[in-house]
Amino acid sequence: MNAFIAFVKKEFNHIFRDTRTLVVLFGMPLAQLILFGFAITTEIKQAGMVIYDQSSGTATQALSAAFTSSDFFVLKKRVHSYDELGASFRDGTAKIGVIIPADIEKPASNQGADLQIITDASDPNLASILTQSARAIITKWQVQQSRSEISPLGIQTEIKWHYNSELKSVYTFVPGVVTVILMLVSAMLTSISITREKELGTIDVLFVSPLRPAVIIVGKVVPFVLLSLLNAAFILVMAWIVFGVPITGSIALLSLESFLFILTSLSLGIFISTVTQTQQTALMLSLVGLMLPTILLSGFIFPISNMPIPLQVISNIIPAKWFLIIIKAVMLKGIGLSFIWKETLILILMSLVFIGLSIRKFKTRKA
């Protein structure tokens, strides 16, 4: 019995001395609990709203206040034309817009007026929740108006969904899957490329070769870039043929943006391979370190605006977040580079940073 107790103590000592085991045992459950606990939520908070008030009467001001006083919406701006409202959807400023007609203050005994609720349905689940929340606020406001001395107003609510009039979930599902697949496959393929050289011992041949670190990095990336481009083209064609997901924007722009995202993912994979020693470690780091953040913090499944501020800040370093904005904007909204230049610039900077860090690690090893 004493020998058994001594053996168990020895195993405990081995576990507590192994940092990687402790991270897997305690760190990963904690990280998953925090991510799932805060990121997975169906509540809507502070969704961007624009209001086009054609009446500007006392009653409409009270209606606008009813929207802005709730936790569901935050008023981004008041627009003065349909074109300005549409631009707010295209550039991502607003997820929902309310058009208050000029004749809204007709008494309820008359025909009444159509109050329009327009939502960005590129995310159909979010659009449905926003529409329901807006209609609930309007209904509550109408009840309050009917109880006051003001004559009850006759309002008929008209719902419009932009970019996805049938609220097909596949319209948000396919762009998200494309983003996740390109990120994970590209990063995993390259993350094991250099670690394979390390395990086989051929990395030393590269270190003593006349090739510069930058040339070695580019040589590792080029084949995967071409293969990943073929993969991206296949996925998009299948999405169009099988699921009927439209590509309303420029195919050339979508191709260039896909190339940029693939380059970012590949450069991230190369960086992972330079800081790991085995293929198994590189693969685990790619899967665990990229899969959960890419799925949960990119806005693929859960709106980022609903998350706590710290997670919203962390999401900014997730490349998939920016590409998901780009691919939805080009495929579903049909907008050009003038609306997505910021996201494009961020992906370019990320690529340069990861490639620079990889080259620096190579120089350090070579020295």
C-alpha positions in Angstrom: 0.0 0.0 0.0 2.8 2.4 0.8 4.4 1.7 -2.5 1.1 2.5 -4.3 0.8 5.8 -2.4 4.4 6.7 -3.2 3.7 5.9 -6.9 0.6 8.1 -6.9 2.5 11.0 -5.3 5.2 10.6 -8.0 2.5 10.9 -10.7 1.1 14.1 -9.0 4.6 15.6 -8.9 5.1 14.8 -12.6 1.8 16.5 -13.5 2.5 19.6 -11.4 5.9 20.0 -12.9 4.6 19.7 -16.5 3.3 23.2 -17.4 1.6 22.0 -20.6 -0.4 19.4 -18.7 -1.6 22.0 -16.2 -2.6 24.3 -19.1 -4.6 21.6 -20.7 -6.1 20.5 -17.3 -7.0 24.0 -15.9 -6.3 26.6 -18.5 -8.4 25.3 -21.4 -11.6 24.7 -19.4 -11.3 28.2 -17.9 -10.8 29.7 -21.4 -13.7 27.8 -22.8 -16.0 28.7 -19.9 -15.2 32.4 -20.3 -15.6 32.3 -24.1 -18.8 30.2 -24.2 -20.2 32.0 -21.1 -19.8 35.5 -22.4 -19.9 35.0 -26.2 -22.9 32.7 -26.5 -25.9 34.8 -26.0 -29.1 35.5 -27.9 -29.7 38.8 -26.2 -29.5 41.9 -28.3 -27.7 45.0 -26.9 -26.8 48.3 -28.4 -27.6 47.4 -32.0 -26.9 50.3 -34.3 -30.0 52.2 -35.4 -30.8 55.1 -37.8 -34.0 57.0 -37.8 -35.5 58.8 -40.8 -38.2 61.0 -39.3 -40.3 62.7 -42.0 -42.7 64.2 -39.5 -40.6 65.7 -36.7 -43.7 66.1 -34.6 -44.2 65.8 -30.9 -45.4 62.2 -31.1 -42.6 61.1 -33.3 -40.0 62.6 -31.0 -41.5 60.5 -28.2 -41.3 57.4 -30.4 -37.7 58.1 -31.2 -37.0 58.5 -27.5 -38.7 55.1 -26.9 -36.2 53.4 -29.2 -33.1 55.1 -27.9 -34.1 54.7 -24.2 -34.1 50.9 -24.5 -31.0 48.7 -24.2 -31.7 47.1 -27.5 -30.7 50.0 -29.8 -28.3 52.8 -29.9 -29.0 55.7 -32.2 -26.1 56.2 -34.6 -27.6 59.1 -36.4 -30.7 60.7 -37.9 -30.8 60.5 -41.6 -32.6 62.8 -44.0 -33.1 60.7 -47.2 -33.5 57.1 -48.3 -30.0 57.2 -49.9 -28.4 58.2 -46.6 -30.3 55.4 -44.9 -29.1 52.8 -47.4 -25.5 54.0 -47.1 -25.7 53.4 -43.3 -26.5 49.8 -44.0 -23.8 49.4 -46.6 -21.0 50.8 -44.4 -22.1 48.8 -41.4 -23.1 51.8 -39.3 -26.6 50.5 -38.7 -28.3 47.1 -38.4 -31.8 48.5 -38.3 -33.5 51.6 -39.6 -36.9 53.2 -38.9 -38.7 55.4 -41.3 -41.4 57.5 -39.7 -43.8 58.9 -42.3 -44.9 62.5 -42.5 -48.6 61.7 -41.9 -48.0 59.5 -38.9 -50.1 61.7 -36.6 -53.3 60.9 -38.3 -56.0 59.7 -35.9 -56.6 56.0 -35.6 -60.1 56.4 -37.1 -58.5 57.3 -40.4 -56.5 54.9 -42.5 -53.3 55.6 -40.6 -49.7 55.6 -41.9 -47.1 52.9 -42.7 -44.1 53.0 -40.3 -41.3 51.1 -42.0 -38.8 48.9 -40.1 -35.8 48.0 -42.3 -33.2 45.6 -41.1 -29.9 44.3 -42.4 -30.8 40.7 -43.0 -27.3 39.5 -44.0 -27.6 37.9 -40.5 -31.2 36.7 -40.6 -31.3 35.6 -36.9 -30.2 39.0 -35.8 -32.6 40.7 -38.2 -35.5 38.7 -36.8 -34.7 39.5 -33.2 -34.2 43.2 -34.0 -37.5 43.4 -35.9 -39.4 41.7 -33.0 -37.8 44.1 -30.5 -38.6 47.2 -32.6 -42.2 46.1 -33.0 -42.6 45.5 -29.3 -41.3 49.0 -28.6 -43.8 50.5 -31.1 -46.7 48.5 -29.6 -45.8 49.6 -26.1 -45.5 53.2 -27.3 -48.9 53.0 -29.0 -50.5 51.7 -25.8 -49.0 54.7 -23.9 -50.3 57.1 -26.5 -53.8 55.6 -26.3 -53.9 56.2 -22.6 -52.9 59.8 -22.8 -55.0 62.7 -23.8 -53.5 62.6 -27.3 -55.8 60.9 -29.9 -54.6 57.4 -30.6 -52.5 57.2 -33.8 -53.2 54.7 -36.5 -50.0 53.0 -37.4 -49.4 50.0 -39.7 -45.9 48.6 -39.4 -44.3 47.5 -42.6 -41.2 45.2 -42.4 -38.5 45.2 -45.0 -35.3 43.0 -45.0 -32.4 44.2 -47.0 -29.9 41.8 -48.7 -31.9 38.7 -47.7 -35.6 39.3 -48.2 -36.5 35.6 -47.4 -34.4 35.5 -44.3 -32.5 32.4 -45.5 -30.1 31.3 -42.8 -27.7 29.9 -45.4 -26.9 33.5 -46.5 -25.0 34.0 -43.2 -24.0 30.3 -42.8 -22.1 30.0 -46.0 -19.9 33.1 -45.7 -19.1 32.1 -42.1 -18.1 28.5 -43.1 -16.0 29.8 -46.0 -14.1 32.0 -43.5 -13.6 29.3 -40.9 -12.5 26.7 -43.5 -10.0 29.0 -45.1 -8.6 30.1 -41.8 -8.2 26.7 -40.2 -7.0 24.8 -43.3 -4.5 27.5 -44.4 -3.1 27.9 -40.9 -2.9 24.2 -40.2 -1.2 23.4 -43.5 1.5 25.9 -43.0 1.9 25.5 -39.2 3.2 21.9 -39.8 5.4 22.8 -42.7 8.5 24.1 -40.9 7.9 21.9 -37.8 8.1 18.9 -40.2 11.5 20.2 -41.3 12.5 20.4 -37.6 11.5 16.9 -36.8 13.2 15.4 -39.9 16.3 17.5 -39.2 16.3 19.1 -42.7 15.8 22.5 -41.1 19.5 22.7 -40.5 20.1 22.4 -44.2 17.9 25.4 -44.7 19.8 27.4 -42.1 23.2 26.8 -43.8 21.9 27.3 -47.3 22.5 30.6 -49.1 18.8 31.3 -49.1 17.7 34.3 -47.1 15.0 33.8 -44.4 12.5 35.9 -46.4 13.0 33.7 -49.5 12.5 30.5 -47.4 9.3 32.0 -46.0 8.0 32.9 -49.4 8.9 29.5 -50.8 7.0 27.8 -48.0 3.9 30.0 -48.6 3.6 30.1 -52.4 2.4 26.5 -52.9 -0.2 26.8 -50.1 -1.4 30.1 -51.5 -2.2 28.5 -54.9 -3.9 25.5 -53.3 -5.9 27.6 -50.9 -7.1 29.8 -53.8 -8.3 26.7 -55.6 -10.0 25.7 -52.4 -11.7 29.1 -52.0 -12.9 29.1 -55.6 -14.4 25.6 -55.2 -16.2 26.5 -51.9 -17.7 29.7 -53.4 -18.8 27.9 -56.6 -20.4 25.1 -54.5 -22.1 27.7 -52.3 -23.6 29.4 -55.4 -24.6 26.2 -57.1 -25.8 24.1 -54.2 -27.2 26.7 -51.7 -28.0 29.5 -54.1 -26.0 32.1 -52.2 -25.6 35.1 -54.5 -22.5 37.0 -55.3 -23.9 40.4 -56.0 -20.6 42.3 -55.9 -17.4 42.2 -57.9 -16.0 38.7 -58.4 -12.6 40.2 -59.0 -12.8 42.1 -55.7 -14.0 39.0 -53.8 -11.1 37.0 -55.3 -8.5 39.6 -54.3 -9.9 39.8 -50.8 -9.9 36.0 -50.5 -6.3 36.0 -51.6 -5.5 38.6 -48.9 -7.2 36.6 -46.2 -5.5 33.4 -47.3 -2.2 35.2 -47.2 -3.0 36.4 -43.7 -3.9 32.9 -42.5 -0.8 31.3 -44.1 1.5 33.9 -42.6 -0.1 33.2 -39.2 0.5 29.4 -39.8 4.1 30.1 -40.7 4.6 32.1 -37.5 3.1 29.3 -35.4 5.5 26.8 -37.1 8.5 29.0 -36.2 7.6 29.0 -32.5 6.8 25.3 -32.1 9.1 22.3 -32.3 6.8 19.4 -33.3 4.0 18.9 -35.8 1.7 17.7 -33.0 2.3 20.9 -31.0 1.8 23.1 -34.1 -1.4 21.3 -35.0 -2.8 21.5 -31.5 -2.0 25.2 -31.3 -3.6 25.8 -34.7 -6.8 23.9 -33.7 -7.2 25.1 -30.2 -5.8 28.6 -30.6 -7.6 29.4 -33.8 -10.8 27.3 -34.0 -12.6 28.6 -30.9 -11.7 32.3 -31.4 -12.5 32.1 -35.1 -15.9 30.6 -34.5 -16.9 32.5 -31.4 -15.2 35.9 -31.7 -15.5 36.6 -35.5 -19.2 37.3 -35.5 -19.9 34.1 -37.4 -22.5 32.7 -35.0 -22.9 35.4 -32.2 -23.0 39.2 -32.7 -19.8 40.8 -31.4 -21.8 43.8 -30.2 -23.5 41.6 -27.6 -20.3 40.5 -26.0 -18.6 42.2 -23.1 -16.1 45.0 -23.9 -13.0 42.9 -23.2 -14.1 40.2 -25.7 -15.0 42.9 -28.3 -11.4 44.3 -27.9 -9.9 40.8 -28.3 -12.1 40.1 -31.4 -10.2 42.9 -33.2 -7.1 40.7 -33.4 -9.0 37.8 -35.0 -8.4 38.0 -38.8 -11.6 36.1 -39.5 -13.7 38.9 -38.0 -12.5 41.4 -40.7 -12.8 38.9 -43.6 -16.3 37.9 -42.5 -17.3 41.6 -42.8 -15.7 41.8 -46.2 -17.2 38.6 -47.7 -20.7 39.4 -46.5 -20.4 43.0 -47.8 -19.2 41.9 -51.3 -21.4 38.7 -51.7 -24.6 39.9 -50.2 -24.5 43.7 -50.2 -22.6 44.1 -53.5 -20.5 47.0 -52.2 -17.1 48.0 -53.4 -13.7 48.7 -51.9 -14.6 52.2 -50.8 -16.8 50.7 -48.0 -14.4 48.0 -46.9 -11.0 49.7 -47.2 -10.5 49.7 -43.4 -11.0 46.0 -43.1 -8.7 45.4 -46.1 -6.0 47.5 -44.6 -6.2 45.7 -41.3 -5.7 42.3 -43.0 -2.7 43.7 -44.9 -1.1 44.9 -41.7 -1.7 41.6 -40.0 -0.1 39.8 -42.9 3.0 42.0 -42.7 3.2 41.6 -39.0 3.1 37.8 -39.0 5.5 37.5 -41.9 7.9 40.0 -40.2 7.8 38.0 -37.0 8.4 34.8 -38.8 11.4 36.2 -40.7 12.8 37.5 -37.4 12.5 34.1 -35.8 14.2 32.5 -38.7 17.1 35.0 -38.5 17.4 34.3 -34.8 17.6 30.5 -35.4 20.0 31.0 -38.3 22.3 33.2 -36.2 
